């Protein structure tokens, strides 16, 4: 993974992201406030809904990854950690992996999240981590 980080595209100064998961104008788009509430309450039935928060700028992606990390900070339940790993694997990495690889800060933060998730003894989480590392490697 380090080689890809070293090969960062120096043109990453753009604030707008080319990939847009959902527009803030679309029906069904969630506000950041609602997403934060979902991640704070850690309801496993709702965590997947965070993917409906518009990620339109680099700051939005930074915010999302930071909020996911904060949700994982004091979490003891493997079910919640698995939902967070799912969110990273099925949404963050596929949509924004290229941006993560170009930004040292994002890459290091994602790597730190994966290490924290790997500290759990859960085979499904381990499988998702392995696949995310492969996707980013």
SVG drawing of the C-alpha trace seen along z (x, -y; Angstrom):
<svg xmlns="http://www.w3.org/2000/svg" viewBox="-37 -23 44 39">
<polyline fill="none" stroke="black" stroke-width="0.4" points="0.0,0.0 2.9,-2.4 3.9,-2.5 0.6,-3.8 0.7,-6.4 4.1,-7.5 2.7,-7.7 0.2,-10.3 -1.2,-12.5 0.0,-16.0 -3.1,-17.4 -5.2,-16.5 -5.7,-20.1 -9.2,-20.1 -11.8,-20.4 -14.6,-18.9 -14.8,-15.1 -15.5,-13.5 -17.4,-10.7 -20.7,-11.6 -22.6,-9.0 -25.8,-11.1 -26.6,-14.7 -27.6,-16.8 -30.7,-17.7 -31.8,-14.0 -34.7,-12.6 -33.4,-10.3 -30.1,-12.2 -29.3,-12.4 -27.9,-15.4 -24.6,-15.2 -26.5,-15.8 -28.6,-12.7 -25.6,-10.6 -23.8,-11.8 -26.8,-10.8 -26.9,-7.4 -23.2,-6.8 -23.6,-8.1 -26.5,-5.8 -24.8,-2.9 -28.0,-1.2 -26.9,1.7 -30.2,1.4 -29.3,-2.2 -25.6,-2.4 -25.8,-1.5 -27.9,-4.6 -24.8,-6.8 -24.0,-6.0 -26.8,-8.4 -25.0,-11.4 -23.8,-13.4 -20.0,-13.3 -19.4,-16.2 -16.1,-17.6 -12.9,-16.4 -14.0,-17.9 -17.1,-15.7 -15.0,-12.6 -12.7,-13.7 -15.7,-14.3 -17.2,-10.9 -14.1,-9.0 -13.5,-10.9 -17.1,-10.3 -16.8,-6.6 -13.6,-6.5 -15.3,-8.3 -18.1,-5.8 -15.6,-3.0 -13.6,-4.7 -15.6,-3.4 -17.4,-0.5 -17.3,2.9 -19.9,4.7 -18.7,6.7 -22.1,6.3 -21.5,2.5 -17.9,3.0 -19.1,5.3 -21.6,2.7 -18.8,0.1 -16.6,2.5 -19.5,3.1 -19.9,-0.6 -16.2,-1.0 -16.1,2.0 -19.3,1.5 -19.3,-2.3 -16.2,-4.2 -13.5,-2.1 -15.3,-1.4 -16.4,-5.0 -13.5,-6.9 -10.5,-4.5 -8.6,-6.5 -9.0,-9.7 -7.8,-7.9 -4.7,-6.6 -3.9,-10.1 -4.2,-11.7 -1.7,-10.6 -3.9,-11.8 -7.0,-9.9 -4.9,-6.8 -3.3,-6.8 -6.6,-7.3 -8.3,-4.4 -5.2,-2.2 -5.6,-3.1 -9.3,-2.2 -8.5,1.1 -5.9,1.9 -8.5,1.1 -11.1,3.3 -8.5,6.1 -8.0,6.1 -11.4,7.8 -11.6,11.6 -14.4,11.7 -13.9,13.7 -16.4,11.6 -14.6,8.4 -11.2,10.0 -12.5,11.1 -13.7,7.5 -10.4,6.0 -8.4,8.4 -10.5,7.4 -10.2,3.7 -6.4,4.0 -6.4,5.8 -8.5,3.1 -6.2,0.4 -3.0,2.3"/>
</svg>
